[in-house]
């Protein structure tokens, strides 16, 4: 979901509509950067909160 939100933000910020005949790598990079950073944040949260999560959800 966050990756798609990044894509939507990218396309909203574009002042020129990209031509379908040219390949632009920027939207793909935006998607993967946001996707991977969000996933890394979730993994770090799971690692540091494992003890608390074990108490809350045994």
Secondary structure, 3 states (H helix, E strand, C coil): CHHHHHHHHHHHHCCCCCCCCCCCCHHHHHHHHHHHHHHHHHHHHHHHCHHHHHHHCC
